[in-house]
Amino acid sequence: MTFSEFANFVLKSIASYKTSATSTRLQKFSFESHYNCLLALDGRVDYMLNFALQNKVQELKLRSRYKGKKHIFDRNYKPLQYMYRFPEAIFSASQIISLDLRGLRLEPPHITLSCPSIENFSLEDCHGFTILELIDEWTGQEWLHSCVLHNLEKLIVTRCNFRWNNARLCLDKLKSAVLKDCDIEAGEIEAPNLVWFEYWSYTTKVDRRTFSISSTSSLLNVKLLFNYDKYYPLDYPASEYLEKMEYLKRANTVPASSLTYPAVLV
C-alpha cells in the first residue's frame, strides 16, 4: 500500500464516522511524513485536521521531514516557496491541550496562538512566519527546549504564564518583544538584534522573580508600564522590579531618553 493509498483509506474511515450516528471525540491526532508527501496530500491532510478539530481533539501532532540532498529549510537553499497551509483554526481551538508542530513552512507570516486549554506548545524547525503572538497561554520548560524560531522578528505575549526554571530562549533575529500582563518565572531570552522592548505589568503584588534579556547590543527603545493604586507608594512595584531587570544592566547602549515609564492608575 502506498502512502497515498493509505491516506485515502484514512479518509474513508473518517467518512464512515461522519455518517454514523455515534459522536466521536478524539483524544489524539498525529500525522508524520516527508514534506513532499505532505504537500502532495495537501487537501486530504486538511480534511483530516478539520475532522480532528470538529471532534474536539485534545492532542495534535503534525510533523514533517525533508528527504533529499538539500534541506528545504536550509538558509542557503533558495527555493523556499513550497509551504503547507493548514487550517488556522488550529491556533484558536479551545479544546487543544497539546500542540506539536515540526518541520513546517507556515503561512500566514503573523501567527496568533490563542488556545485557552493548552499546556504544551512545541514548535520546532518551523519557518515562513516572522511574528508570533501568544494570548492566554501556559508554556513550560518543554516548550522552551523544543522552540526553534529561526526567522522570528516580533514576539507579542499577552496574559501568558511561563515556567522556564532558569532556561534560555535564543532568538537571533528578534527585533521587537512586547510582554503584557505575563507571569514569568526566572528565565532568559537571548536576542542580539533586539531594538524594541516593551513590558506591561498589571500585578497587584511585588514581582520578585528575575527575568533577563541578554546580548542586546542593538537595543534602542525600552518602555515599562507598571500598575499601581493609591494604597501603595508611587514607585510600587517598579522600584523592586527594575532592580531585577537584568536587561537594563546589560543594555548600556540604550539612550536615557528612550526609557519611558508611563503609569496606569487603578
C-alpha atoms as an extended CHARMM CRD file, in Angstrom:
* protein
*
       266  EXT
         1         1  MET       CA              0.0000000000        0.0000000000        0.0000000000  PROA      1               0.0000000000
         2         2  THR       CA              1.4040000000        3.3780000000       -0.9960000000  PROA      2               0.0000000000
         3         3  PHE       CA              1.2990000000        6.4070000000        1.2620000000  PROA      3               0.0000000000
         4         4  SER       CA             -1.3740000000        7.9790000000       -0.9320000000  PROA      4               0.0000000000
         5         5  GLU       CA             -3.4920000000        4.8100000000       -0.7780000000  PROA      5               0.0000000000
         6         6  PHE       CA             -3.1420000000        4.7540000000        2.9970000000  PROA      6               0.0000000000
         7         7  ALA       CA             -4.2780000000        8.3940000000        3.1750000000  PROA      7               0.0000000000
         8         8  ASN       CA             -7.3390000000        7.5150000000        1.0970000000  PROA      8               0.0000000000
         9         9  PHE       CA             -8.0740000000        4.6230000000        3.4700000000  PROA      9               0.0000000000
        10        10  VAL       CA             -7.9590000000        7.0310000000        6.4200000000  PROA      10              0.0000000000
        11        11  LEU       CA            -10.3300000000        9.4080000000        4.6270000000  PROA      11              0.0000000000
        12        12  LYS       CA            -12.8300000000        6.5920000000        4.0450000000  PROA      12              0.0000000000
        13        13  SER       CA            -12.6450000000        5.6770000000        7.7260000000  PROA      13              0.0000000000
        14        14  ILE       CA            -13.2970000000        9.2910000000        8.6830000000  PROA      14              0.0000000000
        15        15  ALA       CA            -16.2260000000        9.4580000000        6.2700000000  PROA      15              0.0000000000
        16        16  SER       CA            -17.7870000000        6.3990000000        7.9170000000  PROA      16              0.0000000000
        17        17  TYR       CA            -17.5370000000        8.1070000000       11.3060000000  PROA      17              0.0000000000
        18        18  LYS       CA            -19.2050000000       11.2100000000        9.9140000000  PROA      18              0.0000000000
        19        19  THR       CA            -22.1460000000        9.2580000000        8.5010000000  PROA      19              0.0000000000
        20        20  SER       CA            -22.6730000000        7.2340000000       11.6870000000  PROA      20              0.0000000000
        21        21  ALA       CA            -24.9220000000        8.4640000000       14.4760000000  PROA      21              0.0000000000
        22        22  THR       CA            -22.2220000000        7.8780000000       17.0770000000  PROA      22              0.0000000000
        23        23  SER       CA            -20.4910000000       11.0510000000       18.1700000000  PROA      23              0.0000000000
        24        24  THR       CA            -16.7040000000       10.9410000000       18.0810000000  PROA      24              0.0000000000
        25        25  ARG       CA            -14.3570000000       12.6580000000       20.5000000000  PROA      25              0.0000000000
        26        26  LEU       CA            -10.6750000000       12.3430000000       19.6380000000  PROA      26              0.0000000000
        27        27  GLN       CA             -8.0070000000       12.2190000000       22.2900000000  PROA      27              0.0000000000
        28        28  LYS       CA             -5.0600000000       12.4710000000       19.9120000000  PROA      28              0.0000000000
        29        29  PHE       CA             -4.3660000000       13.0800000000       16.2230000000  PROA      29              0.0000000000
        30        30  SER       CA             -0.8460000000       12.5460000000       14.8700000000  PROA      30              0.0000000000
        31        31  PHE       CA              0.4170000000       12.9270000000       11.3020000000  PROA      31              0.0000000000
        32        32  GLU       CA              4.0770000000       12.4710000000       10.3320000000  PROA      32              0.0000000000
        33        33  SER       CA              5.5240000000       12.2940000000        6.8230000000  PROA      33              0.0000000000
        34        34  HSD       CA              8.1810000000       13.6040000000        4.4840000000  PROA      34              0.0000000000
        35        35  TYR       CA              7.4980000000       17.1830000000        3.4860000000  PROA      35              0.0000000000
        36        36  ASN       CA              6.9390000000       16.3350000000       -0.1930000000  PROA      36              0.0000000000
        37        37  CYS       CA              4.2470000000       13.8280000000        0.8490000000  PROA      37              0.0000000000
        38        38  LEU       CA              2.6160000000       16.4850000000        2.9990000000  PROA      38              0.0000000000
        39        39  LEU       CA              2.4490000000       18.8460000000        0.0280000000  PROA      39              0.0000000000
        40        40  ALA       CA              1.1040000000       16.1300000000       -2.2690000000  PROA      40              0.0000000000
        41        41  LEU       CA             -1.6670000000       15.2950000000        0.2270000000  PROA      41              0.0000000000
        42        42  ASP       CA             -2.4910000000       18.9420000000        0.9730000000  PROA      42              0.0000000000
        43        43  GLY       CA             -6.2860000000       18.6830000000        0.6500000000  PROA      43              0.0000000000
        44        44  ARG       CA             -6.5120000000       15.2880000000        2.3280000000  PROA      44              0.0000000000
        45        45  VAL       CA             -4.4510000000       16.3920000000        5.3150000000  PROA      45              0.0000000000
        46        46  ASP       CA             -6.7120000000       19.4310000000        5.6710000000  PROA      46              0.0000000000
        47        47  TYR       CA             -9.7150000000       17.1170000000        5.7070000000  PROA      47              0.0000000000
        48        48  MET       CA             -8.1570000000       15.0190000000        8.4840000000  PROA      48              0.0000000000
        49        49  LEU       CA             -7.2160000000       18.0630000000       10.5460000000  PROA      49              0.0000000000
        50        50  ASN       CA            -10.6600000000       19.6120000000       10.2150000000  PROA      50              0.0000000000
        51        51  PHE       CA            -12.2150000000       16.3280000000       11.2950000000  PROA      51              0.0000000000
        52        52  ALA       CA             -9.9490000000       16.2780000000       14.3520000000  PROA      52              0.0000000000
        53        53  LEU       CA            -10.8600000000       19.8730000000       15.2590000000  PROA      53              0.0000000000
        54        54  GLN       CA            -14.5800000000       19.2730000000       14.7830000000  PROA      54              0.0000000000
        55        55  ASN       CA            -14.3490000000       16.3340000000       17.1600000000  PROA      55              0.0000000000
        56        56  LYS       CA            -12.5320000000       18.3210000000       19.8510000000  PROA      56              0.0000000000
        57        57  VAL       CA             -9.1240000000       16.6740000000       19.6000000000  PROA      57              0.0000000000
        58        58  GLN       CA             -7.0090000000       17.3660000000       22.6920000000  PROA      58              0.0000000000
        59        59  GLU       CA             -3.5460000000       16.3980000000       21.4490000000  PROA      59              0.0000000000
        60        60  LEU       CA             -2.4820000000       17.3360000000       17.9370000000  PROA      60              0.0000000000
        61        61  LYS       CA              0.8730000000       16.4860000000       16.3750000000  PROA      61              0.0000000000
        62        62  LEU       CA              1.8990000000       17.4330000000       12.8380000000  PROA      62              0.0000000000
        63        63  ARG       CA              5.4910000000       16.7290000000       11.8110000000  PROA      63              0.0000000000
        64        64  SER       CA              7.3490000000       16.5810000000        8.5230000000  PROA      64              0.0000000000
        65        65  ARG       CA             10.9130000000       15.9960000000        7.4140000000  PROA      65              0.0000000000
        66        66  TYR       CA             12.6400000000       16.6300000000        4.1060000000  PROA      66              0.0000000000
        67        67  LYS       CA             14.2900000000       13.8240000000        2.1780000000  PROA      67              0.0000000000
        68        68  GLY       CA             16.9870000000       14.8820000000       -0.2300000000  PROA      68              0.0000000000
        69        69  LYS       CA             20.4540000000       16.3680000000       -0.5790000000  PROA      69              0.0000000000
        70        70  LYS       CA             19.2480000000       19.8810000000        0.1530000000  PROA      70              0.0000000000
        71        71  HSD       CA             17.1230000000       20.5760000000        3.2060000000  PROA      71              0.0000000000
        72        72  ILE       CA             14.0970000000       22.6260000000        2.2120000000  PROA      72              0.0000000000
        73        73  PHE       CA             14.7090000000       24.9150000000        5.1970000000  PROA      73              0.0000000000
        74        74  ASP       CA             18.4250000000       25.3930000000        4.5610000000  PROA      74              0.0000000000
        75        75  ARG       CA             19.0590000000       29.1460000000        4.5480000000  PROA      75              0.0000000000
        76        76  ASN       CA             21.4110000000       28.7020000000        1.5930000000  PROA      76              0.0000000000
        77        77  TYR       CA             18.7820000000       26.7850000000       -0.3620000000  PROA      77              0.0000000000
        78        78  LYS       CA             16.8360000000       29.3030000000       -2.4380000000  PROA      78              0.0000000000
        79        79  PRO       CA             13.5130000000       27.6300000000       -3.4040000000  PROA      79              0.0000000000
        80        80  LEU       CA             11.6450000000       28.2100000000       -0.1230000000  PROA      80              0.0000000000
        81        81  GLN       CA              8.3330000000       28.8860000000       -1.8230000000  PROA      81              0.0000000000
        82        82  TYR       CA              6.9990000000       25.4070000000       -1.0260000000  PROA      82              0.0000000000
        83        83  MET       CA              4.8040000000       25.5870000000        2.0250000000  PROA      83              0.0000000000
        84        84  TYR       CA              1.9210000000       23.7230000000        3.5590000000  PROA      84              0.0000000000
        85        85  ARG       CA             -1.0430000000       25.8410000000        4.5910000000  PROA      85              0.0000000000
        86        86  PHE       CA             -3.0820000000       24.1160000000        7.2480000000  PROA      86              0.0000000000
        87        87  PRO       CA             -6.2940000000       25.3710000000        8.9150000000  PROA      87              0.0000000000
        88        88  GLU       CA             -5.6890000000       28.4860000000       11.0210000000  PROA      88              0.0000000000
        89        89  ALA       CA             -8.4300000000       27.2520000000       13.3730000000  PROA      89              0.0000000000
        90        90  ILE       CA             -5.7510000000       25.0650000000       14.9530000000  PROA      90              0.0000000000
        91        91  PHE       CA             -4.2520000000       28.1350000000       16.6260000000  PROA      91              0.0000000000
        92        92  SER       CA             -7.5120000000       29.0580000000       18.3760000000  PROA      92              0.0000000000
        93        93  ALA       CA             -9.0180000000       25.6480000000       19.1900000000  PROA      93              0.0000000000
        94        94  SER       CA            -10.4220000000       25.8520000000       22.7200000000  PROA      94              0.0000000000
        95        95  GLN       CA            -10.0630000000       22.1360000000       23.4960000000  PROA      95              0.0000000000
        96        96  ILE       CA             -6.4260000000       21.5550000000       22.4530000000  PROA      96              0.0000000000
        97        97  ILE       CA             -4.1510000000       20.6950000000       25.3750000000  PROA      97              0.0000000000
        98        98  SER       CA             -1.0250000000       19.7390000000       23.4230000000  PROA      98              0.0000000000
        99        99  LEU       CA              0.1080000000       21.1660000000       20.0620000000  PROA      99              0.0000000000
       100       100  ASP       CA              3.2710000000       19.8000000000       18.4450000000  PROA      100             0.0000000000
       101       101  LEU       CA              4.4340000000       21.2500000000       15.0970000000  PROA      101             0.0000000000
       102       102  ARG       CA              7.7450000000       20.3280000000       13.4830000000  PROA      102             0.0000000000
       103       103  GLY       CA              9.4260000000       20.8620000000       10.1270000000  PROA      103             0.0000000000
       104       104  LEU       CA              6.7290000000       23.0610000000        8.6060000000  PROA      104             0.0000000000
       105       105  ARG       CA              6.8560000000       26.1410000000        6.4500000000  PROA      105             0.0000000000
       106       106  LEU       CA              3.8260000000       28.0600000000        7.5760000000  PROA      106             0.0000000000
       107       107  GLU       CA              1.5190000000       30.7900000000        6.3570000000  PROA      107             0.0000000000
       108       108  PRO       CA              0.4450000000       33.4590000000        7.1660000000  PROA      108             0.0000000000
       109       109  PRO       CA              3.5460000000       35.3290000000        8.3850000000  PROA      109             0.0000000000
       110       110  HSD       CA              1.6790000000       36.5040000000       11.5130000000  PROA      110             0.0000000000
       111       111  ILE       CA              0.6070000000       33.6020000000       13.7300000000  PROA      111             0.0000000000
       112       112  THR       CA             -1.5860000000       34.1830000000       16.7960000000  PROA      112             0.0000000000
       113       113  LEU       CA             -1.8590000000       31.2980000000       19.2580000000  PROA      113             0.0000000000
       114       114  SER       CA             -4.9370000000       31.5960000000       21.4510000000  PROA      114             0.0000000000
       115       115  CYS       CA             -5.7820000000       28.1430000000       22.8180000000  PROA      115             0.0000000000
       116       116  PRO       CA             -7.0600000000       28.6610000000       26.3930000000  PROA      116             0.0000000000
       117       117  SER       CA             -6.6430000000       24.9940000000       27.3980000000  PROA      117             0.0000000000
       118       118  ILE       CA             -3.1340000000       24.4630000000       26.0380000000  PROA      118             0.0000000000
       119       119  GLU       CA             -0.4890000000       23.0690000000       28.3870000000  PROA      119             0.0000000000
       120       120  ASN       CA              2.2440000000       22.0770000000       25.9430000000  PROA      120             0.0000000000
       121       121  PHE       CA              3.1770000000       24.0200000000       22.8130000000  PROA      121             0.0000000000
       122       122  SER       CA              6.0930000000       22.6060000000       20.8180000000  PROA      122             0.0000000000
       123       123  LEU       CA              7.3490000000       24.4740000000       17.7530000000  PROA      123             0.0000000000
       124       124  GLU       CA             10.4740000000       23.1260000000       16.0660000000  PROA      124             0.0000000000
       125       125  ASP       CA             12.1230000000       23.9390000000       12.7160000000  PROA      125             0.0000000000
       126       126  CYS       CA              9.0860000000       25.8890000000       11.5290000000  PROA      126             0.0000000000
       127       127  HSD       CA              9.6350000000       28.6940000000        9.0250000000  PROA      127             0.0000000000
       128       128  GLY       CA              7.6060000000       31.1630000000        6.9830000000  PROA      128             0.0000000000
       129       129  PHE       CA              6.3800000000       33.4460000000        9.7680000000  PROA      129             0.0000000000
       130       130  THR       CA              8.0760000000       36.4540000000       11.3260000000  PROA      130             0.0000000000
       131       131  ILE       CA              5.5430000000       37.4110000000       14.0310000000  PROA      131             0.0000000000
       132       132  LEU       CA              4.3580000000       35.1000000000       16.8160000000  PROA      132             0.0000000000
       133       133  GLU       CA              1.6490000000       36.2780000000       19.2020000000  PROA      133             0.0000000000
       134       134  LEU       CA              0.6840000000       34.2600000000       22.2860000000  PROA      134             0.0000000000
       135       135  ILE       CA             -2.5610000000       35.0650000000       24.1210000000  PROA      135             0.0000000000
       136       136  ASP       CA             -3.6960000000       33.4920000000       27.4040000000  PROA      136             0.0000000000
       137       137  GLU       CA             -1.2170000000       30.6340000000       27.1390000000  PROA      137             0.0000000000
       138       138  TRP       CA              0.6730000000       28.4850000000       29.6270000000  PROA      138             0.0000000000
       139       139  THR       CA              4.1190000000       27.4630000000       28.4350000000  PROA      139             0.0000000000
       140       140  GLY       CA              6.6020000000       25.3580000000       30.3130000000  PROA      140             0.0000000000
       141       141  GLN       CA             10.2080000000       24.3310000000       30.0210000000  PROA      141             0.0000000000
       142       142  GLU       CA              9.3980000000       21.5940000000       27.4940000000  PROA      142             0.0000000000
       143       143  TRP       CA              8.2180000000       24.2350000000       25.0100000000  PROA      143             0.0000000000
       144       144  LEU       CA             11.3180000000       26.3100000000       25.6000000000  PROA      144             0.0000000000
       145       145  HSD       CA             13.6910000000       23.4330000000       24.9150000000  PROA      145             0.0000000000
       146       146  SER       CA             11.9410000000       22.4730000000       21.6670000000  PROA      146             0.0000000000
       147       147  CYS       CA             11.3470000000       26.0010000000       20.3980000000  PROA      147             0.0000000000
       148       148  VAL       CA             13.3970000000       26.7380000000       17.2680000000  PROA      148             0.0000000000
       149       149  LEU       CA             12.3510000000       30.0560000000       15.7070000000  PROA      149             0.0000000000
       150       150  HSD       CA             14.9280000000       30.8980000000       13.0550000000  PROA      150             0.0000000000
       151       151  ASN       CA             13.3030000000       33.9460000000       11.4580000000  PROA      151             0.0000000000
       152       152  LEU       CA             11.1170000000       35.3650000000       14.2230000000  PROA      152             0.0000000000
       153       153  GLU       CA             11.3390000000       39.1740000000       14.2260000000  PROA      153             0.0000000000
       154       154  LYS       CA              8.4630000000       40.1440000000       16.5230000000  PROA      154             0.0000000000
       155       155  LEU       CA              7.1790000000       38.3950000000       19.6570000000  PROA      155             0.0000000000
       156       156  ILE       CA              3.9460000000       39.5480000000       21.3290000000  PROA      156             0.0000000000
       157       157  VAL       CA              2.9220000000       37.8080000000       24.5500000000  PROA      157             0.0000000000
       158       158  THR       CA             -0.3050000000       38.6750000000       26.4120000000  PROA      158             0.0000000000
       159       159  ARG       CA             -1.5620000000       37.1680000000       29.6990000000  PROA      159             0.0000000000
       160       160  CYS       CA              0.6980000000       34.1200000000       29.4970000000  PROA      160             0.0000000000
       161       161  ASN       CA              2.3510000000       32.0470000000       32.2020000000  PROA      161             0.0000000000
       162       162  PHE       CA              5.9560000000       30.9570000000       31.7420000000  PROA      162             0.0000000000
       163       163  ARG       CA              7.7360000000       28.3710000000       33.8890000000  PROA      163             0.0000000000
       164       164  TRP       CA             11.2310000000       28.2990000000       32.4320000000  PROA      164             0.0000000000
       165       165  ASN       CA             13.3180000000       27.3790000000       35.5020000000  PROA      165             0.0000000000
       166       166  ASN       CA             16.3670000000       29.4270000000       34.5050000000  PROA      166             0.0000000000
       167       167  ALA       CA             16.3470000000       28.1070000000       30.9160000000  PROA      167             0.0000000000
       168       168  ARG       CA             17.2810000000       30.2290000000       27.8890000000  PROA      168             0.0000000000
       169       169  LEU       CA             15.4220000000       31.0070000000       24.6640000000  PROA      169             0.0000000000
       170       170  CYS       CA             17.6490000000       32.1180000000       21.7460000000  PROA      170             0.0000000000
       171       171  LEU       CA             16.0330000000       34.3530000000       19.1050000000  PROA      171             0.0000000000
       172       172  ASP       CA             18.7840000000       35.5830000000       16.8010000000  PROA      172             0.0000000000
       173       173  LYS       CA             16.6060000000       37.7260000000       14.5160000000  PROA      173             0.0000000000
       174       174  LEU       CA             14.1730000000       39.0660000000       17.1080000000  PROA      174             0.0000000000
       175       175  LYS       CA             13.8170000000       42.8500000000       16.7700000000  PROA      175             0.0000000000
       176       176  SER       CA             10.7420000000       43.5990000000       18.8800000000  PROA      176             0.0000000000
       177       177  ALA       CA              9.4250000000       41.9850000000       22.0790000000  PROA      177             0.0000000000
       178       178  VAL       CA              6.1960000000       43.0130000000       23.8200000000  PROA      178             0.0000000000
       179       179  LEU       CA              5.1620000000       41.3180000000       27.0870000000  PROA      179             0.0000000000
       180       180  LYS       CA              1.7770000000       42.2740000000       28.5640000000  PROA      180             0.0000000000
       181       181  ASP       CA              0.4650000000       41.1030000000       31.9320000000  PROA      181             0.0000000000
       182       182  CYS       CA              2.5330000000       37.9070000000       31.9970000000  PROA      182             0.0000000000
       183       183  ASP       CA              3.5300000000       35.7090000000       34.9000000000  PROA      183             0.0000000000
       184       184  ILE       CA              7.1660000000       34.9540000000       34.1080000000  PROA      184             0.0000000000
       185       185  GLU       CA              9.3510000000       32.8000000000       36.2820000000  PROA      185             0.0000000000
       186       186  ALA       CA             13.1480000000       33.0180000000       36.1680000000  PROA      186             0.0000000000
       187       187  GLY       CA             14.2910000000       32.7460000000       32.5640000000  PROA      187             0.0000000000
       188       188  GLU       CA             16.3200000000       34.4260000000       29.8620000000  PROA      188             0.0000000000
       189       189  ILE       CA             15.8170000000       35.4820000000       26.2490000000  PROA      189             0.0000000000
       190       190  GLU       CA             18.9660000000       35.9230000000       24.1800000000  PROA      190             0.0000000000
       191       191  ALA       CA             18.2310000000       38.4720000000       21.4470000000  PROA      191             0.0000000000
       192       192  PRO       CA             21.3440000000       40.1590000000       19.9950000000  PROA      192             0.0000000000
       193       193  ASN       CA             19.3520000000       42.1650000000       17.4100000000  PROA      193             0.0000000000
       194       194  LEU       CA             16.5740000000       43.3740000000       19.7050000000  PROA      194             0.0000000000
       195       195  VAL       CA             15.6700000000       47.0180000000       19.0090000000  PROA      195             0.0000000000
       196       196  TRP       CA             12.4040000000       47.4720000000       20.9170000000  PROA      196             0.0000000000
       197       197  PHE       CA             11.3710000000       46.0020000000       24.2840000000  PROA      197             0.0000000000
       198       198  GLU       CA              8.0310000000       46.7260000000       25.9460000000  PROA      198             0.0000000000
       199       199  TYR       CA              6.8210000000       45.3440000000       29.2770000000  PROA      199             0.0000000000
       200       200  TRP       CA              3.3810000000       45.9150000000       30.8310000000  PROA      200             0.0000000000
       201       201  SER       CA              2.7180000000       44.8210000000       34.4170000000  PROA      201             0.0000000000
       202       202  TYR       CA             -0.7570000000       44.7800000000       35.9630000000  PROA      202             0.0000000000
       203       203  THR       CA              0.2320000000       42.7460000000       39.0070000000  PROA      203             0.0000000000
       204       204  THR       CA             -1.1390000000       43.7450000000       42.4010000000  PROA      204             0.0000000000
       205       205  LYS       CA              1.8390000000       42.3480000000       44.2780000000  PROA      205             0.0000000000
       206       206  VAL       CA              5.5650000000       42.7920000000       44.0520000000  PROA      206             0.0000000000
       207       207  ASP       CA              7.0830000000       40.5370000000       41.4050000000  PROA      207             0.0000000000
       208       208  ARG       CA             10.2280000000       39.0710000000       42.9550000000  PROA      208             0.0000000000
       209       209  ARG       CA             11.1380000000       36.8730000000       40.0190000000  PROA      209             0.0000000000
       210       210  THR       CA             14.1320000000       37.5270000000       37.8030000000  PROA      210             0.0000000000
       211       211  PHE       CA             13.6710000000       37.8560000000       34.0580000000  PROA      211             0.0000000000
       212       212  SER       CA             16.5460000000       38.6840000000       31.7480000000  PROA      212             0.0000000000
       213       213  ILE       CA             17.0470000000       39.6960000000       28.1280000000  PROA      213             0.0000000000
       214       214  SER       CA             20.7200000000       39.3490000000       27.2450000000  PROA      214             0.0000000000
       215       215  SER       CA             23.0810000000       40.2590000000       24.3920000000  PROA      215             0.0000000000
       216       216  THR       CA             21.0350000000       43.3280000000       23.4940000000  PROA      216             0.0000000000
       217       217  SER       CA             23.7330000000       45.3900000000       21.7900000000  PROA      217             0.0000000000
       218       218  SER       CA             21.1830000000       46.8660000000       19.3320000000  PROA      218             0.0000000000
       219       219  LEU       CA             18.5190000000       47.8260000000       21.8760000000  PROA      219             0.0000000000
       220       220  LEU       CA             17.3100000000       51.3970000000       21.2880000000  PROA      220             0.0000000000
       221       221  ASN       CA             13.9020000000       51.6870000000       22.9730000000  PROA      221             0.0000000000
       222       222  VAL       CA             12.5510000000       50.3460000000       26.2580000000  PROA      222             0.0000000000
       223       223  LYS       CA              9.0280000000       51.0170000000       27.5290000000  PROA      223             0.0000000000
       224       224  LEU       CA              7.9510000000       49.8520000000       31.0010000000  PROA      224             0.0000000000
       225       225  LEU       CA              4.3830000000       50.2830000000       32.2120000000  PROA      225             0.0000000000
       226       226  PHE       CA              3.5450000000       49.4510000000       35.8370000000  PROA      226             0.0000000000
       227       227  ASN       CA              0.1920000000       49.3950000000       37.5540000000  PROA      227             0.0000000000
       228       228  TYR       CA             -0.2580000000       50.9200000000       40.9980000000  PROA      228             0.0000000000
       229       229  ASP       CA             -3.0090000000       52.4240000000       43.1640000000  PROA      229             0.0000000000
       230       230  LYS       CA             -3.3220000000       54.9700000000       45.9540000000  PROA      230             0.0000000000
       231       231  TYR       CA             -2.6580000000       52.4070000000       48.6990000000  PROA      231             0.0000000000
       232       232  TYR       CA              0.9200000000       51.8690000000       47.5680000000  PROA      232             0.0000000000
       233       233  PRO       CA              3.8740000000       54.2250000000       47.0260000000  PROA      233             0.0000000000
       234       234  LEU       CA              4.1260000000       55.6810000000       43.5370000000  PROA      234             0.0000000000
       235       235  ASP       CA              7.2620000000       53.6630000000       42.8630000000  PROA      235             0.0000000000
       236       236  TYR       CA              5.4720000000       50.3560000000       43.5180000000  PROA      236             0.0000000000
       237       237  PRO       CA              6.2050000000       47.8110000000       42.1260000000  PROA      237             0.0000000000
       238       238  ALA       CA              8.5780000000       49.4180000000       39.6410000000  PROA      238             0.0000000000
       239       239  SER       CA             11.3800000000       50.1210000000       42.1170000000  PROA      239             0.0000000000
       240       240  GLU       CA             11.8510000000       46.4910000000       43.1340000000  PROA      240             0.0000000000
       241       241  TYR       CA             11.2250000000       45.1430000000       39.6620000000  PROA      241             0.0000000000
       242       242  LEU       CA             13.7340000000       47.4150000000       37.9750000000  PROA      242             0.0000000000
       243       243  GLU       CA             16.4490000000       46.1140000000       40.2800000000  PROA      243             0.0000000000
       244       244  LYS       CA             15.8160000000       42.6440000000       38.8990000000  PROA      244             0.0000000000
       245       245  MET       CA             15.5560000000       43.5320000000       35.2170000000  PROA      245             0.0000000000
       246       246  GLU       CA             18.9920000000       42.3290000000       34.1590000000  PROA      246             0.0000000000
       247       247  TYR       CA             18.5000000000       43.5010000000       30.5990000000  PROA      247             0.0000000000
       248       248  LEU       CA             18.6630000000       47.1320000000       31.7730000000  PROA      248             0.0000000000
       249       249  LYS       CA             22.0690000000       46.4920000000       33.2980000000  PROA      249             0.0000000000
       250       250  ARG       CA             23.3310000000       44.9160000000       30.0940000000  PROA      250             0.0000000000
       251       251  ALA       CA             21.7280000000       47.3520000000       27.6480000000  PROA      251             0.0000000000
       252       252  ASN       CA             24.3860000000       50.0260000000       28.0440000000  PROA      252             0.0000000000
       253       253  THR       CA             23.6800000000       51.4900000000       24.6040000000  PROA      253             0.0000000000
       254       254  VAL       CA             20.0830000000       52.4580000000       25.3850000000  PROA      254             0.0000000000
       255       255  PRO       CA             19.7160000000       56.2690000000       25.4480000000  PROA      255             0.0000000000
       256       256  ALA       CA             18.1800000000       57.5700000000       28.6640000000  PROA      256             0.0000000000
       257       257  SER       CA             15.5810000000       59.4190000000       26.5950000000  PROA      257             0.0000000000
       258       258  SER       CA             14.3620000000       56.0950000000       25.1810000000  PROA      258             0.0000000000
       259       259  LEU       CA             13.4740000000       54.6730000000       28.6020000000  PROA      259             0.0000000000
       260       260  THR       CA              9.8300000000       55.5180000000       29.2900000000  PROA      260             0.0000000000
       261       261  TYR       CA              7.8050000000       54.6650000000       32.3850000000  PROA      261             0.0000000000
       262       262  PRO       CA              4.1300000000       55.5050000000       31.8050000000  PROA      262             0.0000000000
       263       263  ALA       CA              1.8020000000       54.7390000000       34.7210000000  PROA      263             0.0000000000
       264       264  VAL       CA             -1.7070000000       53.3330000000       34.8550000000  PROA      264             0.0000000000
       265       265  LEU       CA             -3.9370000000       54.2720000000       37.7830000000  PROA      265             0.0000000000
       266       266  VAL       CA             -6.4130000000       51.7580000000       39.1500000000  PROA      266             0.0000000000
